[in-house]
Amino acid sequence: MLVLITYDVNTENAAGKARLRKVAKQCVNYGQRVQNSVFECVLDYAKCQEVKHILKKIIDEDKDSLRFYYLGNNYKTKIEHIGAKEGFSVEEPLII
């Protein structure tokens, strides 16, 4: 299923900046960054629970937030892209 992971980390101090980097680094392991704090991830249930557990351990729930949008397996009809960045398939290999 496609899961959209978004986050907002308070970066008013050095600890917040470190949390932001850790959250982003973990999200890169599970999906493609589509905007600064937004990742599209194709995950099964176990992987979804895994990344959620990891991210919850990193953030400060009093200052930061995580949002998970579960778009399911038929997500292609639920996404519309407009603008500069070219779209890509999250299921295709990324060649750098």
All heavy atoms as an XYZ file, in Angstrom:
777
protein
N       0.839     -1.177      0.000
C       0.000      0.000      0.000
C       0.880      1.234      0.000
O       2.005      1.194      0.473
C      -0.930     -0.010      1.212
C      -0.268      0.396      2.515
S      -1.409      0.402      3.875
C      -0.397     -0.405      5.077
N       0.350      2.314     -0.562
C       1.086      3.562     -0.545
C       0.747      4.308      0.731
O      -0.414      4.502      1.061
C       0.738      4.432     -1.753
C       1.509      5.754     -1.825
C       2.994      5.517     -2.092
C       0.928      6.661     -2.882
N       1.792      4.700      1.461
C       1.632      5.474      2.682
C       2.378      6.779      2.492
O       3.549      6.785      2.100
C       2.190      4.719      3.910
C       2.038      5.547      5.178
C       1.534      3.367      4.058
N       1.694      7.869      2.727
C       2.310      9.188      2.684
C       2.697      9.531      4.114
O       1.846      9.560      5.001
C       1.306     10.196      2.143
C       1.835     11.532      1.681
C       2.695     11.356      0.441
C       0.680     12.460      1.385
N       3.984      9.746      4.358
C       4.464     10.110      5.689
C       4.859     11.575      5.651
O       5.656     11.997      4.803
C       5.675      9.257      6.112
C       5.319      7.776      6.128
C       6.194      9.710      7.481
C       6.495      6.856      6.405
N       4.273     12.352      6.553
C       4.612     13.769      6.664
C       5.028     14.045      8.102
O       4.590     13.364      9.030
C       3.429     14.678      6.280
O       2.404     14.567      7.255
C       2.890     14.319      4.914
N       5.869     15.051      8.269
C       6.304     15.375      9.618
C       6.572     16.860      9.741
O       6.835     17.561      8.767
C       7.549     14.570     10.017
C       8.697     14.673      9.047
C       9.643     15.687      9.149
C       8.849     13.746      8.027
C      10.706     15.773      8.264
C       9.904     13.818      7.137
C      10.832     14.836      7.260
O      11.878     14.921      6.378
N       6.477     17.321     10.976
C       6.806     18.695     11.318
C       7.606     18.619     12.615
O       7.077     18.192     13.641
C       5.534     19.528     11.505
C       5.829     21.001     11.694
O       6.937     21.444     11.317
O       4.961     21.703     12.227
N       8.863     18.965     12.544
C       9.750     18.881     13.701
C      10.160     20.295     14.097
O      10.608     21.077     13.260
C      11.000     18.013     13.384
C      11.967     18.000     14.559
C      10.574     16.594     13.024
N       9.991     20.603     15.363
C      10.366     21.913     15.887
C      11.888     22.031     15.874
O      12.584     21.252     16.516
C       9.836     22.050     17.313
C      10.123     23.408     17.913
O      11.244     23.890     17.854
N       9.111     24.005     18.497
N      12.399     23.008     15.148
C      13.854     23.167     15.000
C      14.364     24.451     15.651
O      15.333     25.043     15.196
C      14.245     23.148     13.511
O      13.542     24.195     12.837
C      13.947     21.817     12.876
N      13.724     24.856     16.731
C      14.153     26.079     17.421
C      15.465     25.908     18.180
O      16.076     26.896     18.577
C      13.052     26.546     18.375
C      11.823     27.048     17.654
C      10.717     27.470     18.600
O      10.841     27.250     19.827
O       9.730     28.018     18.109
N      15.878     24.670     18.398
C      17.149     24.443     19.089
C      17.913     23.317     18.393
O      17.414     22.682     17.465
C      16.914     24.130     20.575
C      16.013     22.931     20.782
O      16.095     21.954     20.042
N      15.154     22.988     21.788
N      19.125     23.074     18.863
C      19.987     22.061     18.237
C      19.389     20.658     18.337
O      19.524     19.864     17.399
C      21.373     22.090     18.873
N      18.718     20.361     19.444
C      18.114     19.033     19.598
C      17.024     18.819     18.552
O      16.903     17.725     17.983
C      17.537     18.879     21.008
N      16.242     19.854     18.268
C      15.198     19.752     17.248
C      15.786     19.555     15.869
O      15.276     18.760     15.066
N      16.853     20.266     15.571
C      17.514     20.114     14.269
C      18.059     18.701     14.108
O      17.990     18.122     13.022
C      18.608     21.158     14.107
C      18.053     22.555     13.966
C      19.138     23.599     13.924
C      18.495     24.988     13.897
N      19.465     26.052     13.999
N      18.569     18.140     15.190
C      19.079     16.762     15.143
C      17.927     15.782     14.919
O      18.061     14.833     14.130
C      19.823     16.427     16.430
N      16.790     16.004     15.593
C      15.626     15.130     15.394
C      15.150     15.199     13.951
O      14.809     14.177     13.344
C      14.475     15.524     16.333
C      14.691     15.191     17.770
C      13.426     15.304     18.604
N      12.681     16.527     18.418
C      12.895     17.670     19.069
N      13.871     17.748     19.962
N      12.132     18.733     18.837
N      15.127     16.404     13.386
C      14.702     16.575     11.995
C      15.567     15.748     11.053
O      15.058     15.037     10.182
C      14.746     18.049     11.605
C      14.402     18.374     10.158
C      12.946     18.057      9.857
C      14.705     19.828      9.858
N      16.869     15.820     11.230
C      17.782     15.045     10.378
C      17.555     13.543     10.550
O      17.563     12.795      9.579
C      19.244     15.407     10.685
C      19.649     16.766     10.149
C      21.151     17.006     10.273
N      21.622     16.983     11.649
C      21.615     18.020     12.488
N      21.133     19.177     12.097
N      22.079     17.906     13.723
N      17.326     13.094     11.788
C      17.113     11.672     12.046
C      15.812     11.184     11.411
O      15.764     10.095     10.834
C      17.093     11.393     13.546
C      18.451     11.507     14.199
C      18.356     11.288     15.699
C      19.706     11.487     16.369
N      19.602     11.348     17.832
N      14.753     11.976     11.523
C      13.476     11.595     10.921
C      13.632     11.488      9.406
O      13.222     10.499      8.795
C      12.361     12.595     11.298
C      11.118     12.372     10.452
C      12.023     12.482     12.780
N      14.239     12.501      8.787
C      14.424     12.486      7.334
C      15.269     11.293      6.902
O      14.953     10.624      5.912
C      15.059     13.791      6.873
N      16.328     11.010      7.645
C      17.214      9.898      7.303
C      16.466      8.571      7.345
O      16.661      7.704      6.486
C      18.406      9.873      8.267
C      19.488      8.914      7.884
C      20.690      9.082      8.794
C      21.814      8.168      8.357
N      23.008      8.318      9.183
N      15.600      8.389      8.329
C      14.825      7.160      8.416
C      13.811      7.068      7.279
O      13.635      6.011      6.682
C      14.113      7.055      9.765
C      15.031      6.705     10.894
C      15.757      5.385     10.668
O      15.177      4.396     10.226
N      17.045      5.376     10.975
N      13.147      8.168      6.981
C      12.141      8.149      5.910
C      12.760      7.800      4.562
O      12.136      7.102      3.757
C      11.408      9.491      5.842
S      10.259      9.742      7.209
N      13.968      8.246      4.313
C      14.664      7.930      3.063
C      14.835      6.422      2.918
O      14.821      5.891      1.816
C      16.033      8.654      2.994
C      16.913      8.096      1.892
C      15.839     10.144      2.813
N      14.960      5.720      4.037
C      15.118      4.262      4.007
C      13.849      3.537      3.574
O      13.903      2.356      3.240
C      15.535      3.739      5.381
C      16.925      4.172      5.772
O      17.781      4.399      4.921
N      17.159      4.303      7.060
N      12.712      4.215      3.602
C      11.437      3.561      3.345
C      10.702      4.075      2.116
O       9.739      3.456      1.680
C      10.520      3.697      4.575
C      11.025      2.895      5.744
C      11.903      3.445      6.663
C      10.638      1.573      5.908
C      12.373      2.701      7.735
C      11.103      0.817      6.971
C      11.977      1.394      7.879
O      12.443      0.647      8.926
N      11.117      5.226      1.578
C      10.380      5.754      0.438
C      11.099      6.881     -0.260
O      12.277      7.133     -0.032
N      10.347      7.565     -1.127
C      10.877      8.643     -1.949
C      10.421      9.986     -1.384
O       9.242     10.175     -1.108
C      10.346      8.533     -3.383
C      10.703      7.252     -4.071
C      12.174      7.209     -4.448
O      12.807      8.220     -4.665
N      12.716      6.010     -4.529
N      11.362     10.924     -1.219
C      10.999     12.268     -0.793
C      10.320     12.972     -1.968
O      10.862     13.014     -3.065
C      12.235     13.048     -0.385
C      11.921     14.447      0.129
C      13.187     15.260      0.348
N      14.068     14.695      1.338
C      14.175     15.123      2.597
N      13.433     16.122      3.016
N      15.029     14.552      3.419
N       9.123     13.508     -1.727
C       8.411     14.237     -2.771
C       8.324     15.727     -2.452
O       8.097     16.529     -3.355
C       7.015     13.651     -3.052
C       7.144     12.265     -3.672
C       6.153     13.612     -1.811
N       8.473     16.086     -1.213
C       8.615     17.462     -0.766
C       9.488     17.436      0.478
O       9.820     16.363      0.982
C       7.259     18.112     -0.489
C       6.450     18.317     -1.753
C       5.167     19.101     -1.501
O       4.812     19.395     -0.378
N       4.482     19.410     -2.580
N       9.850     18.600      1.009
C      10.815     18.631      2.113
C      10.471     17.694      3.266
O      11.330     16.971      3.748
C      10.986     20.050      2.648
C      11.771     20.922      1.692
O      12.532     20.420      0.880
N      11.580     22.219      1.780
N       9.260     17.689      3.714
C       8.870     16.850      4.850
C       7.782     15.857      4.473
O       6.945     15.495      5.302
C       8.390     17.735      6.007
O       9.438     18.562      6.455
N       7.806     15.394      3.225
C       6.780     14.480      2.728
C       7.451     13.341      1.960
O       8.240     13.580      1.046
C       5.779     15.208      1.802
C       4.715     14.247      1.301
C       5.155     16.402      2.510
N       7.091     12.113      2.338
C       7.638     10.928      1.678
C       6.509     10.024      1.217
O       5.543      9.813      1.941
C       8.537     10.141      2.639
C       9.874     10.763      2.849
C      10.035     11.834      3.709
C      10.982     10.280      2.178
C      11.271     12.424      3.901
C      12.230     10.859      2.357
C      12.374     11.934      3.230
N       6.635      9.503     -0.001
C       5.733      8.475     -0.510
C       6.435      7.134     -0.322
O       7.540      6.938     -0.822
C       5.426      8.697     -1.990
C       4.562      9.900     -2.249
C       4.276     10.127     -3.723
O       4.916      9.465     -4.580
O       3.432     10.980     -4.018
N       5.772      6.223      0.395
C       6.381      4.939      0.730
C       5.434      3.803      0.361
O       4.275      3.808      0.768
C       6.662      4.873      2.227
S       7.604      6.266      2.880
N       5.919      2.841     -0.384
C       5.152      1.629     -0.662
C       5.575      0.605      0.385
O       6.718      0.153      0.397
C       5.401      1.109     -2.093
C       4.674     -0.208     -2.314
C       4.963      2.142     -3.117
N       4.636      0.291      1.298
C       4.953     -0.530      2.456
C       3.895     -1.601      2.668
O       2.718     -1.373      2.390
C       4.978      0.345      3.728
C       5.885      1.563      3.729
C       5.587      2.444      4.933
C       7.339      1.136      3.737
N       4.312     -2.740      3.186
C       3.329     -3.695      3.687
C       3.052     -3.323      5.151
O       3.656     -2.406      5.704
C       3.814     -5.139      3.526
C       5.098     -5.445      4.281
O       5.437     -4.724      5.247
O       5.764     -6.420      3.916
N       2.125     -4.026      5.774
C       1.716     -3.681      7.131
C       2.897     -3.708      8.111
O       3.059     -2.806      8.937
C       0.612     -4.629      7.610
C       0.161     -4.329      9.009
C      -0.730     -3.285      9.269
C       0.632     -5.084     10.081
C      -1.136     -3.000     10.559
C       0.226     -4.802     11.373
C      -0.654     -3.762     11.609
O      -1.055     -3.473     12.892
N       3.732     -4.741      8.016
C       4.858     -4.883      8.947
C       5.852     -3.741      8.805
O       6.318     -3.175      9.806
C       5.553     -6.233      8.723
N       6.196     -3.385      7.565
C       7.140     -2.277      7.336
C       6.543     -0.958      7.815
O       7.247     -0.103      8.353
C       7.531     -2.174      5.865
C       8.536     -3.201      5.435
C       9.877     -2.913      6.061
C      10.903     -3.902      5.571
N      12.163     -3.779      6.301
N       5.248     -0.780      7.616
C       4.582      0.436      8.064
C       4.677      0.558      9.588
O       5.004      1.627     10.115
C       3.133      0.441      7.604
S       2.301      1.988      7.946
N       4.421     -0.526     10.292
C       4.520     -0.512     11.752
C       5.968     -0.282     12.195
O       6.220      0.419     13.180
C       3.979     -1.818     12.335
C       2.494     -2.016     12.110
C       1.665     -0.872     12.649
O       1.795     -0.474     13.789
N       0.812     -0.322     11.803
N       6.897     -0.837     11.448
C       8.318     -0.681     11.765
C       8.736      0.789     11.682
O       9.339      1.324     12.618
C       9.147     -1.527     10.795
C      10.633     -1.422     10.954
C      11.355     -2.277      9.922
O      11.181     -3.518      9.951
O      12.073     -1.708      9.081
N       8.434      1.441     10.568
C       8.847      2.829     10.410
C       8.117      3.729     11.401
O       8.690      4.670     11.946
C       8.691      3.325      8.950
C       7.242      3.440      8.527
C       9.394      4.660      8.758
N       6.857      3.439     11.666
C       6.108      4.235     12.646
C       6.761      4.137     14.026
O       6.936      5.142     14.720
C       4.667      3.752     12.712
C       3.779      4.663     13.523
C       2.374      4.129     13.662
C       1.703      3.863     12.353
N       0.295      3.453     12.502
N       7.150      2.936     14.414
C       7.800      2.720     15.708
C       9.132      3.477     15.785
O       9.432      4.139     16.785
C       8.005      1.221     15.928
C       8.736      0.889     17.182
N       8.177      0.998     18.431
C      10.007      0.452     17.375
C       9.074      0.656     19.339
N      10.183      0.313     18.722
N       9.911      3.393     14.729
C      11.212      4.077     14.686
C      11.024      5.591     14.803
O      11.716      6.258     15.581
C      11.973      3.713     13.396
C      12.433      2.259     13.456
C      13.152      4.648     13.166
C      12.940      1.707     12.137
N      10.095      6.133     14.020
C       9.893      7.585     14.020
C       9.329      8.077     15.347
O       9.717      9.156     15.826
C       8.981      7.991     12.862
C       9.545      7.739     11.469
C       8.521      8.117     10.399
C      10.856      8.485     11.251
N       8.447      7.301     15.960
C       7.893      7.710     17.255
C       8.967      7.779     18.329
O       8.881      8.595     19.243
C       6.782      6.747     17.680
C       5.473      6.986     16.957
C       4.405      5.983     17.336
C       3.980      6.171     18.776
N       2.856      5.288     19.145
N       9.995      6.935     18.209
C      11.098      6.974     19.173
C      11.975      8.213     18.969
O      12.618      8.663     19.909
C      11.949      5.707     19.072
C      11.250      4.485     19.618
C      12.115      3.246     19.773
C      13.256      3.094     18.828
N      13.977      1.828     18.937
N      12.004      8.760     17.768
C      12.860      9.905     17.465
C      12.219     11.229     17.874
O      12.884     12.091     18.452
C      13.210      9.945     15.963
C      14.038      8.722     15.568
C      13.946     11.238     15.615
C      14.219      8.552     14.071
N      10.945     11.402     17.575
C      10.330     12.709     17.764
C      10.044     13.003     19.234
O       9.982     12.106     20.069
C       9.034     12.868     16.943
C       7.917     11.974     17.473
C       9.289     12.668     15.464
C       6.537     12.380     16.988
N       9.842     14.273     19.516
C       9.356     14.741     20.810
C       7.872     15.030     20.614
O       7.507     16.005     19.961
C      10.110     16.003     21.221
C       9.653     16.574     22.548
O       8.524     16.262     22.987
O      10.416     17.352     23.136
N       7.012     14.178     21.141
C       5.581     14.286     20.878
C       4.964     15.562     21.434
O       3.852     15.922     21.060
C       4.839     13.053     21.399
C       5.166     11.812     20.586
C       4.293     10.616     20.937
O       3.114     10.802     21.274
O       4.816      9.492     20.860
N       5.666     16.266     22.311
C       5.176     17.548     22.824
C       5.475     18.695     21.866
O       4.861     19.762     21.968
C       5.788     17.856     24.191
C       5.325     16.887     25.267
O       4.168     16.419     25.186
O       6.120     16.597     26.177
N       6.438     18.508     20.956
C       6.862     19.590     20.063
C       6.738     19.262     18.577
O       6.667     20.158     17.758
C       8.329     19.948     20.345
C       8.582     20.448     21.738
C      10.051     20.719     21.940
C      10.309     21.191     23.369
N      11.728     21.384     23.608
N       6.762     17.993     18.218
C       6.811     17.557     16.825
C       5.536     16.786     16.473
O       4.781     16.385     17.358
C       8.019     16.632     16.597
C       9.320     17.204     17.117
O       9.480     18.443     17.100
O      10.183     16.417     17.553
N       5.341     16.555     15.180
C       4.195     15.740     14.774
C       4.542     14.879     13.564
O       5.388     15.239     12.748
C       2.982     16.616     14.458
O       3.220     17.390     13.310
N       3.862     13.743     13.503
C       3.937     12.817     12.369
C       2.521     12.610     11.865
O       1.581     12.560     12.648
C       4.474     11.455     12.807
C       5.899     11.354     13.279
C       6.140      9.990     13.917
C       6.838     11.557     12.108
N       2.382     12.467     10.551
C       1.086     12.124      9.961
C       1.327     11.010      8.951
O       2.265     11.069      8.160
C       0.449     13.325      9.284
C       0.067     14.411     10.282
C      -0.566     15.593      9.613
N      -1.910     15.319      9.147
C      -3.016     15.558      9.857
N      -2.929     16.048     11.061
N      -4.199     15.310      9.349
N       0.469     10.000      8.979
C       0.521      8.880      8.055
C      -0.798      8.858      7.289
O      -1.862      8.758      7.889
C       0.695      7.557      8.815
C       2.005      7.450      9.537
C       2.177      8.027     10.787
C       3.080      6.784      8.969
C       3.375      7.939     11.464
C       4.292      6.691      9.630
C       4.438      7.274     10.881
N      -0.719      8.949      5.977
C      -1.899      8.885      5.113
C      -1.838      7.553      4.376
O      -0.891      7.295      3.637
C      -1.907     10.037      4.109
C      -2.010     11.393      4.752
C      -0.870     12.088      5.138
C      -3.245     11.981      4.979
C      -0.958     13.340      5.724
C      -3.345     13.241      5.565
C      -2.193     13.902      5.938
O      -2.285     15.144      6.530
N      -2.838      6.720      4.581
C      -2.874      5.388      3.992
C      -3.699      5.452      2.706
O      -4.918      5.494      2.746
C      -3.470      4.395      4.985
C      -2.709      4.394      6.296
C      -3.197      5.082      7.400
C      -1.489      3.744      6.416
C      -2.492      5.101      8.596
C      -0.779      3.754      7.602
C      -1.287      4.435      8.688
O      -0.583      4.456      9.874
N      -3.008      5.470      1.563
C      -3.673      5.611      0.270
C      -4.006      4.270     -0.368
O      -4.668      4.231     -1.395
C      -2.823      6.449     -0.678
C      -2.545      7.878     -0.196
C      -1.664      8.614     -1.189
C      -3.833      8.628      0.041
N      -3.560      3.171      0.230
C      -3.927      1.851     -0.253
C      -3.167      1.414     -1.487
O      -2.168      2.009     -1.890
N      -3.681      0.371     -2.116
C      -3.029     -0.192     -3.301
C      -3.488      0.468     -4.598
O      -2.808      0.375     -5.610
C      -3.274     -1.700     -3.362
C      -2.548     -2.423     -2.256
O      -1.437     -2.072     -1.903
N      -3.191     -3.434     -1.682
N      -4.632      1.112     -4.592
C      -5.144      1.785     -5.793
C      -4.873      3.285     -5.740
O      -5.727      4.089     -6.063
C      -6.647      1.513     -5.936
C      -6.931      0.039     -6.117
O      -6.203     -0.644     -6.826
N      -7.962     -0.455     -5.469
N      -3.679      3.632     -5.329
C      -3.326      5.030     -5.095
C      -3.125      5.849     -6.366
O      -3.220      7.064     -6.335
C      -2.062      5.118     -4.242
C      -0.851      4.508     -4.906
C      -0.063      5.240     -5.768
C      -0.517      3.174     -4.676
C       1.042      4.678     -6.375
C       0.578      2.609     -5.289
C       1.351      3.365     -6.137
O       2.435      2.804     -6.744
N      -2.854      5.200     -7.491
C      -2.512      5.945     -8.712
C      -3.623      6.894     -9.141
O      -3.350      7.946     -9.716
C      -2.153      4.979     -9.838
C      -0.846      4.256     -9.545
C      -0.499      3.244    -10.600
C       0.768      2.523    -10.186
N       1.039      1.364    -10.963
N      -4.867      6.561     -8.855
C      -5.973      7.448     -9.222
C      -6.235      8.512     -8.157
O      -7.078      9.374     -8.350
C      -7.272      6.630     -9.426
O      -7.604      5.978     -8.192
C      -7.099      5.614    -10.533
N      -5.498      8.464     -7.043
C      -5.713      9.390     -5.943
C      -4.666     10.488     -5.866
O      -4.719     11.327     -4.985
C      -5.737      8.628     -4.620
C      -6.842      7.608     -4.534
C      -6.761      6.805     -3.267
C      -7.814      5.721     -3.271
N      -7.706      4.834     -2.133
N      -3.703     10.469     -6.783
C      -2.612     11.444     -6.750
C      -2.659     12.295     -8.010
O      -2.707     11.778     -9.113
C      -1.241     10.731     -6.666
C      -1.154      9.889     -5.396
C      -0.102     11.747     -6.724
C       0.062      8.995     -5.333
N      -2.639     13.582     -7.815
C      -2.545     14.526     -8.935
C      -1.363     15.426     -8.662
O      -1.230     15.981     -7.572
C      -3.820     15.355     -9.039
C      -3.776     16.354    -10.167
C      -5.050     17.162    -10.296
O      -5.957     16.982     -9.463
O      -5.113     17.974    -11.212
N      -0.484     15.571     -9.626
C       0.703     16.412     -9.468
C       0.628     17.580    -10.440
O       0.359     17.387    -11.620
C       1.977     15.610     -9.729
C       3.204     16.456     -9.721
N       3.847     16.790     -8.560
C       3.865     17.075    -10.719
C       4.872     17.573     -8.861
N       4.901     17.756    -10.166
N       0.891     18.760     -9.937
C       0.948     19.974    -10.759
C       2.208     20.714    -10.359
O       2.473     20.905     -9.182
C      -0.287     20.867    -10.517
C      -1.562     20.109    -10.864
C      -0.169     22.175    -11.292
C      -2.837     20.804    -10.442
N       2.994     21.115    -11.312
C       4.146     21.938    -10.971
C       5.464     21.424    -11.493
O       5.530     20.532    -12.318
N       6.514     22.003    -10.943
C       7.860     21.890    -11.485
C       8.477     20.505    -11.391
O       9.099     20.053    -12.332
C       8.776     22.898    -10.790
N       8.353     19.848    -10.263
C       9.032     18.562    -10.120
C       8.319     17.506    -10.944
O       7.117     17.331    -10.831
C       9.073     18.132     -8.659
C      10.054     18.919     -7.843
C      10.201     18.284     -6.482
C      11.259     19.011     -5.688
N      11.435     18.428     -4.369
N       9.093     16.816    -11.738
C       8.527     15.742    -12.560
C       8.096     14.585    -11.673
O       8.788     14.219    -10.738
C       9.571     15.258    -13.562
C       9.061     14.214    -14.511
C      10.104     13.819    -15.527
O      10.906     14.664    -15.925
O      10.102     12.636    -15.905
N       6.949     14.039    -11.948
C       6.463     12.903    -11.184
C       7.251     11.647    -11.503
O       7.906     11.544    -12.530
N       7.189     10.672    -10.602
C       7.855      9.396    -10.813
C       7.046      8.316    -10.136
O       6.214      8.587     -9.283
C       9.286      9.411    -10.280
C       9.372      9.764     -8.827
C       9.274      8.804     -7.831
C       9.533     11.087     -8.435
C       9.331      9.145     -6.506
C       9.597     11.432     -7.104
C       9.502     10.454     -6.134
N       7.283      7.108    -10.524
C       6.590      5.973     -9.930
C       7.352      5.527     -8.689
O       8.535      5.226     -8.767
C       6.504      4.818    -10.926
O       6.009      3.663    -10.267
N       6.663      5.474     -7.555
C       7.326      5.057     -6.325
C       7.634      3.565     -6.323
O       8.393      3.094     -5.489
C       6.499      5.428     -5.075
C       6.407      6.921     -4.937
C       5.124      4.791     -5.111
N       7.060      2.821     -7.275
C       7.313      1.388     -7.340
C       8.491      1.048     -8.255
O       9.000     -0.060     -8.223
C       6.065      0.659     -7.813
C       4.945      0.737     -6.797
C       3.706     -0.007     -7.249
O       3.697     -0.541     -8.371
O       2.744     -0.041     -6.477
N       8.925      1.986     -9.078
C      10.040      1.749     -9.984
C      11.358      1.999     -9.250
O      11.428      2.828     -8.350
C       9.949      2.687    -11.186
C       8.725      2.452    -12.048
C       8.721      1.100    -12.715
O       9.798      0.639    -13.141
O       7.644      0.506    -12.829
N      12.439      1.320     -9.652
C      13.741      1.579     -9.045
C      14.206      3.009     -9.362
O      13.944      3.527    -10.439
C      14.674      0.573     -9.707
C      13.846     -0.295    -10.581
C      12.482      0.269    -10.654
N      14.852      3.609     -8.384
C      15.393      4.949     -8.569
C      16.838      4.814     -9.018
O      17.667      4.220     -8.329
C      15.318      5.742     -7.263
C      15.830      7.158     -7.312
C      15.005      8.000     -8.290
C      15.789      7.780     -5.936
N      17.141      5.348    -10.189
C      18.501      5.276    -10.731
C      19.122      6.649    -10.620
O      18.610      7.622    -11.138
C      18.491      4.804    -12.196
C      17.842      3.433    -12.296
C      19.914      4.795    -12.757
C      17.618      2.960    -13.706
N      20.232      6.705     -9.917
C      20.911      7.989     -9.705
C      22.170      8.045    -10.524
O      22.901      7.154    -10.667
C      21.236      8.190     -8.215
C      19.952      8.184     -7.423
C      22.011      9.453     -7.999
C      20.128      8.315     -5.941
